[in-house]
Amino acid sequence: MVMIQRPGTAALAPTPSLRCWVSSGLCILIAGAALCALFPREAAGAVRVWLGSTAYNHCFLIIPVAIYLAWNRRYVLEQTVPRPDLRFLVLLLPLIAAWLVTAMASVMELQQLIVVTMYQVIALTVFGWRVYRAMLLPFLYLYFLVPFGYELVPWLQDVTAWFAIQGLRLVGIPVYSDGMLIEVPAGNFVIAEACAGLRFLIASIAFGVFFAALMFRSKVRWLIFIALSVLVPIVANGIRAFGIIAIAEALNNAAAVEADHIIYGWVFFTFVTLLLIFIGMSFADDRVESNAAPKPSLPAAPPRTSSLALAAIAGLVVISIGPAYAAYRDWRGATITLADVMPPQVASPWMPAAVARPEWRPAIQDPDREFLRTFDDNGHVVTQYVALYEAKGFHNNLVRSTNDIADPRRWQSTNAGSTRVSIGGREATVATNVLTGFGGRLLVWNFFVVNGKVVASPMQAKLAQLAGIVGQADDICAFVAIATEESGNAAASSETLQRFLAAMEPMPRYLEGSTKQ
């Protein structure tokens, strides 16, 4: 009989128990791969964000870290064996319903969150409550696979700008701020999305949970260190932004510091991580035994491999109800051909300009059809952008976290808000943005059209899509944006856009809820 032993603990369970653990582990791994196959958009979307955003590059380490955390608690193998419990499959039913709702509304982060929760239920079903509870931390750590937190960027930009401005004033550097734009004698700086510190914050939280799992047994110390993992990177990023601008002012060369601020960011992130480790070590438990087990007890007879496989398969079969219904709805739903539709027309005195503005266009993901046109009225120039989407089914990209009002490599939003306007004789609220960067300074207004209604924010657009699920949704939805130059007279630029919207015809029939016959 093969026995495996480590210092301070009893030997691992007999070979039949080891076979049971190996079988259950394989079932869980295969179930994870099967979930990726059942939800390819969620899996591919997550990987695409991991690759494309520095804020989420660390997500590639989440699974290896979770496996290490599980190995660190390997004493569970010595005390018990998996006990499949099919009763937990009932928890999948509300998750399937929630996934259907979020998929119809195209809330990708929530879809991914629900898929990870489904995986938790499969693990609970295969292992049983006792083992799952003992391995709770490694399983919950998998939630860091979901690229969440992007919604915090505007708030983080505000906090970073506040720290930078207060620091500059504290050291006596003259400073003027307009939203995210900070002006000092050495030059102008914009607190862009990349400077908001999201990549510091998300990676710091993931590291904080991992470090706390290894170094603390006290739940109070856990919570203190995780709170520090949230607070320290936010404050540190504000100090970093202040430092970059202050160095530029001292060198009287904004361009040189601006070119190297990404490098400074990585150096600073390393410093923040080391600072957190130093703080954590200062109040770590005197004797850390993260894998210390209670007194071992002889595990009961292990279940058959077939019962483990049955639990995993049953969970996947139940979960497949959601994607199957989504595929059926997409197949059954009639779609509108957008090849012949026209964009909203604009009345005189606005006339189409000979040349469009190539320097600005929203960065929109996969519209079914889009228009970019420029109009002129006695020297007042407005660019109109319209993106159309077929609203039926589960593959609507109207609202995506990757959508942006402009290419962030060329433009930065320095002042966001909203205003009331008249669109073709109808009152509505639209979102406003002031963009600075390539080509000067632009005032941009944008809105969504969902089920014949004009809404300003992505969240309102999501809610309108959800309302369409309960009622009768339109076949087409749209994103509309208009832009004009802002030469220092914000009131005049706003008046130009208002006159343009007033001249725009009411939304065409395909955007007024009249497409259904």
MIVEXMI-468149 format. One record per atom (N, C-alpha, C): x, y, z; residue in one letter. Coordinates in steps of 0.05 Angstrom, whole numbers, plus 5000, padded with zeros to 4 digits. Example, Ala and Ser with C-alpha at 12.3 -4.5 7.8 and 13.67 -1.06 7.14 Angstrom:
526448865156A524649105156A526449345156A525749555142S527349795143S525850015157S
end
This chain:
501749765000M500050005000M501850255000M501250444982V502850684980V501950895000V503751005015M503151205035M504751455029M503551695032I504851945028I504652105054I506852205064Q506852335090Q508452595089Q507652795104R509153045107R509453095137R511453255145P511953295173P509553415187P509053305211G506953425228G504153335223G503753155203T501053065197T501152765193T498752655193A498552375188A498852325158A499152075151A499552005123A496952055107A497252085081L494952135064L493251885064L490851915054A488951695054A489951465037A488851225041P489650995025P489151044995P490250864979T490150894950T487350924939T485250774949P482550824938P481651114941P482351244964S481551524967S483051704948S485651644944L487151794925L485951774897L485151534889R483851504863R481351674862R479851674884C477451834884C478052134880C480152234894W480952514891W481852574862W483352394851V484252434823V481852444804V479952254808S477552254791S475952504794S475552594819S473952834823S475353084811S478053084814G479553304802G479353314772G479453084759L479153074730L476353164722L474353074738C471553154732C471253464733C472553584753I472353874755I473754024733I476153914725L477654034703L476054014677L474953774672I473453734647I470953914647I469653934671A467254104673A467954394666A470354494675G471154764669G471554804639G472754604626A473154624597A470454614583A468654444593A465954424581A464454694584A464654824606L463355084610L464455294590L467055284585C468155464564C466955414537C466455154531A465255084506A462255164504A460855144527L458055224528L457755524527L459655674537F459555964538F462056084525F462356044499P464756134485P465056434485P462956584483R463156874482R464156984509R463256864531E464156954557E467156884561E467856644553A470656554557A472556714538A471756744513A473456894494A473557184501A471357294511G471257574519G473157634542G473257444561A475057474584A477957474575A478657274559V481357254550V482157494533V480357594517R480957824501R481558074518R480058104540V480658324559V483258274573V483858034581W486357974594W488758054577W488457994551L490658054532L490758344525L488558474524G488458754513G488658964534G488358904559S488359114580S490459044601S492259234607T494259194627T493059164655T490559254658A489159224684A488558934691A488558764670Y487658484675Y489658284665Y492058364659N494058164650N494557954672N494258034697H494757854719H492757624721H490557644706C488457434707C489557164697C491657174681F492856914672F494056764695F494556894717L495756754741L493656654760L491156724756I489056664776I488756364780I488556214758I488155924760I490555794773I493055854765P495355734780P495355804809P494656054816V494656134844V492455974859V490155944847A487955794860A488755504864A490155384845I491155114848I493155094871I494955294873Y496855304895Y495355324922Y493355494924L491855524948L490455264956L489455124936A488254854941A490354664951A492754664939W494854484948W495754554977W495654804983N496454895010N494454795031N492154715023R490154605041R489754305035R491854175028R491653895019R490953695042R491053805067Y490353625089Y487453525087Y485853665070V483053575067V483053285055V485053225038L485152965027L485552745048L486652825071E487252625092E484852575109E482752745109Q480652725128Q477952645116Q477652685091T475052635079T475352565050T473152495038V473052445009V470652594997V470652644971P468352774959P465752614963P463652754967R460952634970R459052774951R458852684926P457052814907P454252844918P453053074913D450353134923D448753274901D447053124887L445553234865L443453444873L442853464899R440853654908R441753944902R444353984901F445354264896F444854354868F444054174850L443554254822L441254444820L439554454840V437254634839V438254924840V440654974850L441655244851L442255344823L442555164803L443155254776L440755384763L438355324771L435955424757L435855734758L436055864782P436056154781P438556274767P440756124767L443156224753L442656224722L441256014713I440656004684I438856234676I436756284693A434956504688A436456774688A438256804707A439757054709A441657084684A442856864675W444556874652W442956954627W440556844624L438956914601L438257214600L437557324624V436957604625V439357774618V441657714630T444057874626T445057844597T444757594586A445657554558A443857714539A441257724544M439557884527M440258174528M441058264551A441858544555A444758594549A446258384542S449058404535S450758524557S450358434581V452058524604V454258314608V456358344593M458358134592M459658074619M460258274635E461458224661E459658054679E457058114679L455157954695L454957674683L454957644657Q454857384645Q457257214654Q459557334654Q461957184662Q461857124692Q460857304708L460557254736L458657024741L456457014726I454556794730I455756524721I457356524700V458556274691V460456174712V462056344724V463856264746V462256154769V459956274775T458256174797T457055894790T456455854765M455555594756M457755384761M460155464756Y462455274761Y462655214791Y462055414808Q462055364837Q459955154844Q457655174832V455554984838V456254704829V457554684806I458454414797I460554304817I462354474826A464354374846A462954294871A460954444880L459454374904L457954114900L456954064876T455453824870T457353574870T459653604858V461553384856V462853324882V463753524897F465253484921F463553444946F461153574945G459553584969G460253824987G458553885006W458854135021W461354125038W461953905051R464253895070R466853955056R467353835034V469853885019V469854165007V467654244995Y467454514983Y467954725004Y466854695028R467254895049R470254905057R471554675059A474354665066A476054795044A475254775019M476654894997M475355154987M473955285004L472355514995L474155734983L476355794996L478056014987L479155964959L480355734953P481255684925P479055714904P476655614911F474455634892F473555924888F473256074910L472356344908L474456524894L476956444896Y479056604883Y478656604853Y477256414842L476756404813L475056634803L473756774821Y472157004813Y473957224802Y476457224809F478357424798F478857374768F477857154757L477957114728L476257304713L474157404726V472257594714V473557874713V473857994690P475058264688P473058474697P472758504723F470858694733F472258954741F470759154747G471859404758G472159634739G471759584712Y472159794693Y470360034698Y468059984711E466260204716E467360404737E469460314751L470660494771L472560694759L473260674733V475260844721V474561144724V472161234718P471561524721P472061624750P471161464769W471561544797W474561544804W476061344795L478861334800L480361564787L479461644763Q480561884750Q480162134767Q477762164778D477162394795D478962394820D479262154832V480862144857V483862204850V484862094828T487562134820T488062434814T486162554800A486462844794A486463004819A484762934838W484563084863W487163074878W488362834880F490962804894F493062974880F493162954853A495163104839A494863404843A492463504841I491963794844I492663894872I491763734892Q492263814920Q495263814926Q496663604915G499563594919G501063824906G500263894882L501464124868L501064384883L498664414893R498064664908R499664664934R499964434946L501464414972L504364494969L505564424946V508364494942V508764764928V506464894922G506665164911G506965184881G506264974867I506364984838I503665094827I503665304811P501165404800P499765194783P497265154787V495764944773V492965034767V492164954743Y489365004734Y488264734725Y485864674733S484564424725S481864464712S481364304692D478764304678D477964004675D476563904694G475963614693G478563454696G479163294676M481563124677M483963264665M483663504656L485863664645L487163824667L489763794670I491363934691I493464104676I493464364681E495464534668E497364654689E499964624684V501964754700V503864904681V505565074691P507365224673P508965054654P509764814662A511364644645A509764524622A507164514624G505564394603G502864294613G501464154595N498764044602N498863744606N497363644625F497163364630F494163274631F493663034622V490962934623V490962674639V489162654659I488862414675I487262224658I488562064641A487161884622A486261634637A484761464623E483861214635E486261044644E488361044628A490660884634A492060984659A491661234666C492861354690C491161334715C488761214712A486861214734A487661024756A489460834750G490460644770G488760394773G487060334753L485460094756L487159844756L489259844739R490959604738R492459564765R493159784779F494359764805F492259644825F489859754824L487859674844L486959384841L486259294817I485259024813I487458824820I489858864810A492058684815A492758684845A492558914858S493158934886S491158774903S488658794896I486558644910I487058344907I487558254883A488057964878A490557874895A492658044894F495057974910F494357974940F492858174949G492158194977G490757954988G488757854972V487357614981V489257374982V490957344963F492957124963F494857144987F495957384991F497757425014F496457375040F493957475043A492557435068A491957135073A491456985052A490856705055A493356555066A495756645059L498156515067L499156605094L498656855101M499956975124M498157015149M495557005146F493757065168F491856835174F491356785199R489156615207R486956765220R487557005231S485557175243S483857305221S481257285222K479557405202K479757715204K480157825228V480458115231V482858205215V485158065218R487558135204R487158105174R485757895166W485057865138W483758115127W481558195141L480058425131L481658685131L483358715151I485058955152I486958965128I488258735123F490158735101F488858775074F486558645070I485058675044I484158965041I483259095063A482559375062A484959545054A487259485065L489659625057L490359575028L489759335018S490359274990S488559434971S486359534981V484559714966V485460004969V486060084993L486560364999L489360454989L491360294994V494160374988V494560434958V493660254940P494160314911P492660564902P490360624913I488860864905I490361114913I491261124938V492761354948V495461364933V496761134930A499461134917A499261234888A497161164874N496861254846N496461554845N494961664864G494661954865G497362094870G498961974888I501662084893I503362054868I503161834854R504661784829R504062004809R501462064805A500662274785A501862544793A501662604819F502862854829F505862864824F507162634829G510062624826G510962664797G509462544778I510162574750I509962864741I507763004749I507363284741I509463464755I510063394781A511963554795A514763524783A515463284775I518063244762I518263394736I516063384721A515963534695A516363834700A515163934721E515464214728E518264284736E519464104752A522264144761A524164134737A523663954718L525363934695L524664134673L522264254676N521264444656N521064304628N520264044629N520063894604N517863684608N515463754601A513263564604A513463324586A514563364562A514663154542A516362914551A518662974563A520462754572A519162584593A517962714613V516662554634V514262404624V512762534606E510362414595E511062154580E513362164566A514161924550A514861694568A515761744593D516661534610D514761474633D512261584632H510561554656H509561264658H509461114636I508660834639I510760674654I513360734647I515560604662I515360674691I514960934696Y514761024724Y512460874738Y510360824723G508060684734G508760394743G510160254726W510959974734W512859974757W514760164758V516560184781V514960244806V513060424803F511460494827F509760264836F508660114817F506959884825F508659684840F511159634831T512859454845T513359554874T513859814876F514259934903F511759894920F509359944909V506859914924V506559624934V507159434916T506959144924T508859084947T511359174944L513259124966L512359264992L511159504989L510259645013L507959485026L506159365011L504059205022L505158955036L507158835024I508458595036I509658675063I511158905063F512358995088F510259045109F508059185102I505959235122I504758975131I504158795113G502958535120G504758375139G507358375133M509158215150M509458335178M508858595180S509158715207S507058625226S504758525217F502758425236F501758145228F503557995214A502857725207A502757555232A501357325231D501257145253D504057045260D504557015285D507256925294D507956655283D505956475282R506556205273R504456135252R505256155227V503356115204V503255825197V500855715198E500455445189E497955445172E498155555148S495855585131S494755315123S496455105124N495454835117N495354655141N495354775165A495154605189A492354495191A492154245197A489654105197A488754045226A486154015230P485353905255P486153615257P485553495279K486353215283K485253045261K486952895246P485952735224P483952525234P482052465217S480152255222S480052075197S479451835202L479451645179L477051705161L477551755136P475351825117P473651585112P471151635106A469251425099A470051305072A468651095065A469250955039A468751155016A470551164997P470251364975P468051274956P466851474943P464751404924P465951294898P464351174882R465251074856R465851304837R467651254818T468251454798T465851524781T464151324777S461751374761S459851574774S459651564801S457951754814S459052044812S461652064813L462952334810L462452434782L462852264762A462452354734A459452424730A457652264742L454852314739L454052594750L455252664773A454652924785A455553154766A457953124755A458953334737A457353354711A456653114700I455053114675I452353224680I451053154702A448353254708A448453554710A450453664723G450653954725G450954094698G452553974680L452954084653L450454064637L448953854640V446453814625V444454034633V444254074659V442354284669V443254564659V445854614660I446854874652I446354924622I446554714606S446254734577S443454824569S441554824587I438854924581I439055224572I440655374586G440855664579G441955714552G444355614544P445355654517P443555534496P442255304502A440455184483A438055364477A436955484498Y434755664493Y435655914478Y438056014485A439056254471A439456194441A440555954435A440855874407A438155854393A436155744406Y433555724395Y432255994389Y432656184409R431556454405R432856594381R435456564379D436856684356D435956564330D435556304329W434656174305W431756244297W430056274318R427256334313R426756624307R428356804320G427757084317G428357194289G426357334278A426757454252A428457704255A430157764236T431857994237T431158184214T431958434217I431558634197I434058674181I433858684155T436158724138T436759024138T439259094145L439959374148L441259484123L441459324102A442959414078A441659664066A439059694068D437659914054D436760134072D437360124098V436360334116V438160584113V436960804120M438361064118M438761174146M440861344150P441261474176P439161694179P438861804204P437062034208P437862264190P435962374176Q436462604158Q436562864173Q437863054162V438263324175V437163534155V435463704166A434163904149A435964144144A435264304124S436664554117S436464744142S438464914146P440664994129P443164814130P442964594145W445264414147W445564264120W447964274110M448564134085M450863944088M450863714074P453063524076P455663664067P457763624083A460363734076A461763554056A463563664041A464863514020A466763304032A467963364054V469963184066V469263134095V469162884103A468562814131A471162854147A470762854174R472962884192R474062604199R476362524189P477462264195P478662244223P479162484235E480662484260E478962394284E476262404281W474562324304W472362124294W472161914308R469861734306R469861564331R467461494341P467361324365P468561054359P469760934380A470860664379A468660474388A467160374368I464860204374I465259924364I464459734379Q464959444373Q462759334355Q463559244331D461959074313D459159174308D458659424300P455959494293P454959354268P452459304266D451359174242D451359364218D451159614223R451559824202R452260084216R453860244203E454560504215E454860714194E454460964202F454661204184F456361414198F458061544183L459661764192L459461984171L458062204178R457662424159R458262694172R459062884156T459763154166T457863354152T456763534168F454963744158F456064014164F455264214148D456264494150D453964684149D454064884166D452065104165D453565364169D454265484146N455665744146N458165734164N459765534161G462265514177G462065364203G459565304211H459165134235H459164844226H461064694234V461464414224V460764214246V459064014240V458263804259V458663534245V459963354259T460263074249T458162904263T456762744247Q454662564258Q455562274255Q455362124277Y455961834276Y453561674285Y452761474270V450561304277V451361014274V451060854295A451560564294A448960414299A448260234281L445760084283L446359794290L444559684307Y444759404315Y442059264313Y442159024304E439758854305E439358774334E436958844345A436558814374A435758534383A434858364365K433958104373K436257924380K435657724396G437657514402G439557594425G441657444427F443557474450F446257594441F446457684417H449057774407H449058064400H447758224416N447658514411N449958654425N451458824410N453758964420N453259254426N450759334428L450159614432L451659734455L451759594478V453159694502V455259494509V457759574506R460059404513R462059584529R463459454547S465459604562S467759694544S468159564521T470259644502T469359874484T466859944483N465960164468N466860424480N467560624464D468560874474D467561104456D467361334467I466461564452I468461654431I470961574434A473161634416A475461444420A477161434401D479561264403D481261374426D481661214448P483161324471P486061374465P487061264443R489861324436R490161604424R487861724415R487961984402R486662194418R484562114434W482962314448W482662234477W482462434494Q481962394523Q479562554531Q477762434546S475462574557S476262734581S475862994581T476663174603T474263274619T471863244609N469563354623N467063204613N465963034629A463562874622A461162964638A458862964625G456363044639G453962974623G451863124626S449363074610S447863344608S446063354589T444463594584T441863524571T439863694575R437263664562R437263804535R436163664515V436163764488V433463704475V433163814450S430863744434S431863604409S430863354405I431563194381I429163164364I429163314342G426863294324G424263364337G424363554356G421863644369G421263494394G422863294401R422363134426R424563194446R423763244471E425663294493E427063034501E429663054506A431162824515A433662914529A434862724544T437362774557T439562624542T441762764537V444062644523V446562674540V448462494536A451062514549A452862714535A454562844550T456363044539T459262974547T461063034528N463962984533N465563204520N467663304533V469563474520V472063314516V472863294490L475263134483L477563314475L479863244485T482263384477T484263184466T485863274447G487863094436G488263144406G488262924390F488762944362F486763134348F487763344336G485963514321G484763744337G485463774362G484464004378G482663924400G480464064403R478564024425R475764004414R474263794422L471563744411L469563734434L467163824428L464863774445L463163554432L462663344447V461263114436V458763054452V456463024439W454062934452W453362664440W452362484458N451662214448N449262104463N447861924451F445561794463F445061524450F443361364463F442461114453F439561124446F438660964426V435860944419V435160644422V433460584442V432560314448V429560304451V428260134435N425360114436N423960384431N425160544413G423960804406G424461024426G426060974447K426561174467K429461254466K429961514471V432661624473V433561624502V435761494507V436961484534V439861564533V440861674555A443561794554A445761604562A445261434582S447561284593S447360984585S449660844585P449660564579P447860404598P447760484624M446060334642M443160364635M442260604627Q439560644618Q438960484594Q440860464576A440560304552A440160004559A441759914579K441459634588K438659584599K437759774616L435059744628L432959744607L433259914587A431259924565A431259664550A433659544546Q433759284533Q432359064550Q432759074576L431458884594L428458914593L427559164592A424659214591A423559104565A425059114543G424159004518G423858704519G425358564537I425158274539I422358204550I421458364570V418858314582V416658384563V416958614550G414958714531G415558624503G415258814484Q415758754456Q417958934447Q420358814443A422658964436A422759034407A423959264400D424359334372D426459154359D426559154333D428458994319D431159124316D431259394319I433759544315I434059744338I436559764347C437259974366C439760124355C440360354367A442460524355A443960674376A446460734369F448160924384F448661164365F448161404375V448461644359V450261844373V452161954359A453962154371A454362384350A454562634360I455162864343I457363024357I459063144340A461463284351A461863544335A462863744350T463663994338T466064104353T467564284340E469864394353E469064584376E470664574397E470264754419E472664934421E472365184414S474665364412S474765544436S473865454459G473865624483G471165734491G469265734472N466665834478N464765594480N464465484504A462865244508A459965294501A458865534507A456065594502A455565594472A457465704457A457065714428A457165434416A458965264425S459064994415S456564834422S455564874446S453064744454S450664834437S450665094431E448465204414E448665084386E451065044376T451364924349T450264634349T450964484369L449964204370L446864194374L445864384390Q442964394395Q441464464369Q442564654353R441264714328R441364474309R443564324310F443764094293F441663874301F441463824327L439463624335L436663714329L436163974332A433464074326A432764034296A434864044279A434364004250A434363714242A435163534261M435163254255M432263154256M431462994236E428762894236E428362704259E425762674268P425262464288P426462204279P427162034297M428461784290M426961644268M428361534248P426961384226P425161164237P423461064220R421560864228R422860624243R425160544234Y426360314246Y427460374274Y427460624282L428260694310L425860814326L423560804315E421260914329E419360694340E420160444339G418460234349G416260164330G416560244304S414460184285S415359984264S417359824271T418359624251T416559384251T415059334272K413359094273K410759154259K409958964243Q407459004228Q405258824240Q
end
